Amino acid sequence: MHLKLEDITSKEIMPGYHGKLVHTETMTLAFWDVEKDAEVPEHNHVNEQVMHVVEGEFELTLEGETKTYRAGDIVVIGSYKKHSGKALTPCKLLDVFSPPREEYK
């Protein structure tokens, strides 16, 4: 498989979170453009998640601990760990989920 990010259609998965999604047999990659102040409510899921902040500042609360992450930061979120987030600035994020996020297909 070969794709160009510019050719993938963006989907607004939740308010302010515009994602270009790539699904493989074992993972989902989500390339997000996030609007300033857009929030993700607290949730958890079976999927392990790795979040990479490509641009901007993103506030993430993981299991009750809140930190601000900036370009170059990577956070590993384990399966079923409660987390929420908010874009403090416009952000570009890359999330990798395993297994794939079926609800994003």
N, C-alpha and C positions, 0 to 999 in steps of 0.2 A: 504494500500500500504506500502511495506517495500522495501527500496533500500539500496545499499551500494555505497558510492561515488566512490570507486575504480572500480566498475563494470559499471559505466556510461561512454559511449563513449564521448570523448571530440570533440567539433566542433570549428573550427576557424571561429568565427562570423565576425570579421574584423581583419585586419593585426595586429598580436601580441596579440590578445585576444582569448584565448582558453577556452571555457566554457563547463562545464558539467551542463546540463539543466534538471530541474524537473518542469513539468507542472501539475497544479491541475485545478480544475474547476474555481477557483477565483484568482490564482496567478501563477507567474513563479519565480523559484529560479535559479539563475545563479551563479555557483561556478567557478570563473575565475582564471586562471593562466595567468598573464600578463607579457609580455616581457618588459624589460627596454626600455624606450623611446617610447613605443607604445602609440599612441594618439587616442582619440575619438573626432571627430570634433564637433563643437557646433550643438546642436539639441534639440528638445523637443518632448514630446509624451504625449498621454492621460494618460498613466500609472503613478500612483504614484510609487516612487522608494525609497527604503531604501538601502544605500550602507554601508557595514561594511568592513573596512580594516582589514584583518586577518594577513597579513604580508606585510612588505615593506612600501614605501612612495609613496603616490599618490597625484598629484596636481589636484584639481578640481576647475573649474570656474563655479559658479552658479549665474546666473543673474548679470554677470559682476564682481563679487567679487571672487578673486582667493585666495585659502588657500591650505596648504599642510596638508595632513592627514596621520596618522601613525597607526600602529597596535593598535586595540582597539577602534579606532574612528568610529563613526556612523554618517551618514549624511542622512537627510530626504529631498528628492527632490519632490516637489509637481507637480501635473499634469500641463503640458504645460510650466514648468519653463525651460528656456534656460540653458544648461549646456554643458561643454566639460571637457576633462581630459587628463592627461598624467602620465604614470608611471615613476617616478623618479628613481626607482630601480625595480628589478623584484618584482612583487606583487602577492598576493593572495587576492582576493576580493570576497565578497558575495553580490550580488544584489538580492533584492526581489522586484518584480513588481506586481502591481494589477491595473487593471485586467491583465490577462496573456499577455505576448508578443507573439502575434500570429506569427509574422515574425521570431521568434526564433524556431518555431516548425518544 
